[in-house]
C-alpha cells in the first residue's frame, strides 16, 4: 500500500516539475499531471534499471532526471493531442 502511495507522490512531484519546466501555458488538469508524472517516473525507473543503476522502484538521480525529461515530453505530447481535439486553431497574421 505504501509503495502505491509513494508512486503517486513521486508522480505528483515529477508531473509538477515537468509542467514548470515546459514553457507556455498548459491546459492539463491535476489528474493529468499526476498520470503523466507517474508514466514519466515509470519510464525513468525502467531506463535507470536498464543502465544498471538500481531497481525500477528505487529513487536515484539518473532515474529521476530521465523521469522528468520523459514527463516534459509527455506533457508536450498531451498538450498537442488536447489542443487538436479541442479544435484550437490559432489565427496567423499575414
Secondary structure, 3 states (H helix, E strand, C coil): CHHHHHHHHHHHHHHHHHHHHCCCCCCCCHHHHHHHHHHHHHHHHHHHHHCCCCCCCCCCHHHHHHHHHHHHHHHHHHHHHHHHHHCCCCCCCC
